[in-house]
Amino acid sequence: MLTRRKFMDHLATGAATLAVTSTAKSYARIIGANDRVNFAVIGLNSRAYAHLSSLKANRKDVQITHVCDVETNILHKFAARTKQAFDQAPAADQDFRKVLASADVDAITIATPDHWHAPMAIAGVQAGKHVYVEKPCSHNPAEGVMLIQAQRKTGKLVQMGTQQRSSPHTIKIVDEIHNGRIGRAYAANAWYANNRKSIGVGKPAPIPATLDWDLWQGPAPRQPYKDNVQPYNWHWFKIWGTGEALNNGTHEVDVSRWALGVDYPKAITATGGRYQFKDDWQFYDTLTATFVYDDHIISWDNKCCNRMKTYNRDRGTCIIGTTGSVIIDRGGYEVFDLNGNQVDEFKVGASSASDDLVGADSMTDRHFANFIAAIRTGEKLNAPIEVGNVAVTMLQLANVAWETNSELQLDPKNAHIQNNPEAMKLWGRTYEKGWEPKV
């Protein structure tokens, strides 16, 4: 019988072999330019349908051969949609480890709950697969470091799902900002607003016959099943989720630091709370996080239970410079002078695409196209894991600052918390015995 531990040990052994045989040039698989890349999609609720749509949009270069989810009703529904999209029924399985063991799979996409992102991505590259992982790439900063180490050790590609990195208009305006469009850019204000409802108080309930609850929990310490967790509300429980900062703030904070040309800050503060409802939600519904640099500053404002817009947008980023400002969102950008007068704009469509991105969209299509081209031809990734992990770690540390009610002083080289051992305890997490990721 292949136990959890034996399987992970097997993957680790395989990784060692791959490390010997891989070089930097192995970023481009030994795959013919006209050959299709075989994908497995893992975690099939919600965002996975965007993965399906984007893989279909790149159909000449790919095939979905496997789909995987711990809940059979979700699994069978997605498998049917995949067959319809690709005219071929994929292999369907509840256990991702069987997918990783398949020699037919070249790459995996991960849209599972957050606590699975890094452990599954690490197992994926150790099994010789390229990985597309949704944001956040990890549940905690320690896992982000481990995933980068695993990627470098195996030479496999890992792209994080910050799809605005593949947005042509965002690439264009960020390049213009870097070349002085608004003088010296020194500040970024990012925001997110929604009108999420209460998740109530969960009650113990029988585990649905369709759900493998043990495998759903995976690396997380075991909890009894309650009726208000699956399939979405896990986001708001610390043991599985990472709060709205990582659920949505990752996108705009990533754009902010990209536009300003900065990496880890020297200090982080975060102030807010759970004000709208009294329920099982363990994070804030309102938060202001600030990231301080020597000569730059980034802020992120969250109101996820009150959809009061900023600049008439649910979400976006305002980059502030010495000669003007730029507002960037998923639907375009606007340029302003120092007096706040608009001097230029670009729109992708008729209206601003500033709300949540769950379904199909052209940015995700391009992000997958970039990932596929990187596998097939060696094209440079737009959001390689070492880049994507920076904003993720920043926001995970904002969560730590909020939870410990302290201003974090950081080492900008590696984001380690300085002179605050209680906060540094939250750098990693406790794992269920036998499920610990290893590099």
N, C-alpha and C positions, 0 to 999 in steps of 0.2 A: 504494500500500500504506500502511495506517495503522500507523505504527510506535508503539512505546511512548511515545517522547518527543513525537511529534506529537499522540498522543491526549491526553496530560497537558496539553500546551499548549492544545489545543482546550478542555479542561475549564476551564483557567484563564481563557481568553477568555470562556467562558460564564458563569463566576462574576462577572466584571466587569460583564457585562450584567445579571445577576441583582441585583447590589449596587445598581445604579442604579434598578431597578424595584421593589426590596423595601423595606419599612419594618418597624418593630417589629410592626405589626399583621399582617404577612405570616407570622407564626408560625402563624396559622391559615390553611391553604391556602385558595385560592378554590375551595372544594369544597362542594357542597350537603350539608346535614345528613343527607339520606337517601341520599347517594351512597356507594358503597364505595370504600375505599382499596386500590389495587393494590400488592401487596407482592412483592418478590423476596427470597428467602432465599439467603444466600451463605455457604458453608462448612457442609457438610451432614452431618458426623459428630457423633455424641454430642449436644451441647447443642441442635443445630438441631431435634431432635425435640421439645424443649420449646417451641421457637418455633412449630413446626407445630401442636402441641396448643393453644397459647394463641391462635394466630390462628384455629384452628377454633372455639375457645370464644367468640370474638368474630366469628363468621362472618357475622352479619347486616350487619356494617360493613366487611368486608374480603374480598378475593380474593387468592389467591396465583397470580400470573400467570407468574412466572419462578422457577426454581431454578438454582443454580450451584455447581459444585465442580470442582476440578482433577482429580479422580479419577473416571473414568467409572463404575466399578462402584458407588461411593458415590452418584454423581449419579443413576443410573438407579433405584436402590433408593428413594431419597428422592422422586424424581418419581412413582414408582408409589404411594407412600404419600400423596403430596399429591393425586393424582387420586382416590384412594379417599376422602380426607377432604373434598374440595371438589367431587367429581363433575365435575371438569374437569381435563384434562391441562395442566400448566404447560409453558411453553417451557423446555427444559433446555439449558444451555450450560456448557462448561468455563471460559470466559473472562468474568470479571466486567465487563470493559470493554464488551462487547456488551450486557450487561444495563443498564449505566448509560446507554448510548446509546439505549435504548428509551424512546420517549415514553409508552408504556403504563404505566411503573412510576412510582408516586408515592413509595414508601418502600422502603428496603432494611433487612434485618436481617443482622448480621455475626456469625458464629460460627466464624471462621477461626482458625488459629494466631495467637498474640499479635503477631508481627512485622508482620502485615497489618492489624491493627485500625485504627490511626490513618491510615496511607496510604489505605486503602480508604474509611474514613469521610470523609476530606478530599475524595477524588475524588467520593464520593457527594454531598455537599452542593454541590460545585462543578458537578455535573451536574444540580442542581436537585432532588435527592431528600432526603426526610427520612430519618434514620438511627437505627436501634436497634442499638447496638454492645455486645457482651458485655464484661464486665470482663476484664482491664484495658483501658481505652480506648486505651492506647498501650503501646509497648515501652519507652519511656524518657521522662524529664520533658520534653525538648524537643518531642517529638511531641504531648504533651498540650497544651502551649502553642499549637502550630500548629493543632491541631484546634479549640480554642476560638476562635482567630483566624478560622479558616475558617467556623465556625458563625456568628460575629457578622457576618462580611463578607457571607455569603449569606442570612442570616435563616432558614435551614432549621433544623428541630428536630433535636436529637441527644439521645437518651435512653441512659444507660448501664445495663447489666443488673445493677445492684445492686437486685434485686427486693424485698429486705426494706424498701426505702423505700416500697413500696406495700402492705405488710402492715398490716392494720387494727389488730392488737393492738400492733404495734411503734409505729405512729404514736400510738396512745393512750397507751402507757406513757411514751414519750419526751416527749410533751406534759405528762404528769403530773410527770415528773422536772423539766422546765423550770419547772413551777409549784410546786416545793417538796416533792414527794412524799417525798423522802429528804433533806430539808434542802438544803444546798448541795452539789451533786455535784462532786467534785473529782478522781476517779480512775476509770480503767476498765481492767480486766484482761480481755483477749480471748484465745482459744485455739483450736487446731485439732489434731486427732489422727486418724491413719489408719494403715494397715498396708500401705503400698505395697511392692511387690516390686522386686528388682533389675532394671535394664534391661540388664545384661550389658555386654559389650564388642562394639560393632558391627563388622560385617565389610563391606567393599566388596561391592556386589551390583549386578546389572543393574537399571536403572530399570524398574519394571513398565510394561508396554505401556499399562496403564490410566491412568497418572499423568503429568501434565504437570509434571515436576520443576522446569523453569525457571520456570514461572508459580507453582508452589507456593512457591519461594524468593522471587520477586518482588523487594522492596526489599532483601533481605538479601544480603550478599556470597556468591558462589557457593561451594558445597561439594559434594564428591562424595557420591553417594547411598550410604547404609549401611542395613543391614537392621534397625536398632533405633530408627528415628526416627519414621516415619509408621505409624499415624495419631495416636498420642497422646504418645509419649515426647519429642517436640520440646519439651515443657514444661520439660525439665531441661537443655536446651542454651542457653547464653547468647545465641547468635546469633539464635535464634528465640523462645525462651521467657523467662519472668520468674521462675521458681521458685515455690515454694508460697506465698510471701508475696503475690504478685499472683494466683496461681491460686485461693487460698481466703482468705488473710488480708484481702483487699480488703473482703469482706463485713462481718466483725466490726469491723475498724478503722473502717470507715465508720459503723457503728452507734455505736461508741465516741465518735467526735468529734461525731456528731449529738447524742447524749444529753448530752455535756458542753458543747456549744455552742462548739466551738473549730475553728479552721482549721489553718494550718501551725504546727508547733512551732518552738521556737528551737534545739533540739538533738535529735540522733538517735544512738542507739547500737544495735549489733546484734552479738550474739555467738552462735557456733554452728559447725557443721561437718557434713561428710558422714561419719558414723560407722558406720552399719549395714552398708553394703556398699562394696566397692571396684569401681567400674564406671565407665561413661561419664558418669554423672550429674554435672553441673558445679556444682550448687548444694548447699546444706545439706539435711540431712534433719531437723535439730534446730536451732532458732533461738529466741532471745529478743530481740525488738526493743523499744526503749523510746523514747517520744516525749515530750520534756520541754517544758512551757510555764511561764510565770511562776507560775501558781497551779493548774495541772492536770498530770496525768501519764497517759499511756496505755501499756500494754504488750501485746505479742502474743507468745504462746508457741506454737511449732510442734513437733510430734512426728509426722512423716508416715510414719515407718517403725516406730512403736510405738503401738498404739491404747490407751494408758492414758488413761482419761477424766478430765475435770475436772468436779466437781459432777455426776458421772454422765452427762456429755454429751461427745460427740465434738467439739463446737464450741459456742461461745456467747460471751456478753459479760457481765461482772459490773460494774455501775456502783456506785461507792461514794460515799456522801454523809455529811454530818455527823449525820444522824439515822437512817440505815439504808442498805440496799443493795437492788439489783434485779438479778436474773439474767434475761437476755433471750436467747431463741433463736428459731428459726423456728417452733417449736411452741407458744410461749407465753411467760409470764414468771412469776417468783416474787418477792415482796417480803419483806424481812427487816428486823427491828429491829436496834439496835446490838449486841445480844447474839447475833445470828445466828438468832433465832427467826423462823420463817415466819409472816407476818401476812396474806398475801394471795397468790393465784395465779390464773392464767388459762391454760387449755389449749385449743388449737384442736381437737385430737382426743384419742384415748385415750392416746396416748404422745407423747413429745417428739420433734419432727422436727428432730433435731440433726445428721444426717449430711450427706453430700454431696448437692448438688442438681443432678442431671443430667437427670432425666426430667421428665414433666409435673407441675405443681403449681399450687395456687390463687394463690400469690403472683405467679408469673410471668404467670398469666392476668390478674391485676389490673394488673400493671406494663405489659403490652401494652395493656390496656383504657385505661389512662391515656395512653399514647403515642398510641393511635388517636383518643381524644377530643381530645387536644391538636391533632392534625392537622385534625380535622373541625370542632371547635367552639372551639378556643382555650383549652381547659382547661390549667391550669398543670401542667408536667411535675413528677413526683415526684423524678426523678434527672437533671436537665439536666446537660450535660457539664461546665459550670463547677463544679458541686457534686461530681459523681462523680470528677472529676479530682483533687480534693484528697487523698483517701485513696490513690488510685493513686500520685500523686507521693510521698506520705509513704513508701509501701512500696517504691517504686523507690529512694528514697534510703536506706532501710534496707538494701537490697541493696548499694548503693554503700558504706555504712558497713561492712558485713560484708566486702566484697571488698577494701577498702582498709585494713581493720583500724584504723579511726579513728573518733573521735567527731566527728560533723559539727555544725558551728555554722551555723545558717541565718539568712537574712533572712526573718522571718515574713511579710513582705508578698508575697514571690514564691517562697519556698523555695530561693533561690539559695544555694549553699554558699559560706561565707565563709572566706577565708584558707587554702584547701586546693586549690590549682590541680590537683593530681593527681586528687583526687576530682571536681572540677568537669569534668574531661575526660570523665567518664562521664555527664554531663548529657544528651548526645546519642549518636549512633551514626554509623558509616560505612555508606553505602548502596552498593548495586550501581550502577554508572554507568548513568545513564538512567532510574533508578527512584526518584530522590529526590522526596519529596513537596514541593510548593510551595504557598505561600499568597500 
